[in-house]
């Protein structure tokens, strides 16, 4: 899935897949990439949605980061007490 195809129901579909499959052990890869054809705010929103999904199911999050270290750590700090 790319940012250009992201809609609000995408996370719901991933949630359904996660509920129905005990073999899922991680959510990702999601993150921030300055080479992507999507604005930073949209990338951030998508990343946060997938972080919330992973937290709801106590799953690992696989993060993609291309030259946005400080933004990634700010987002992680907002959603996790440790990582």
Secondary structure, 3 states (H helix, E strand, C coil): CCHHHCCCHHHHHHHHHHHCCCCCCEEEEEEEECCCCCCHHHHHHHHHHHHHHHHHCCCEEEEEEECCHHHHHHHHHHHCCCC
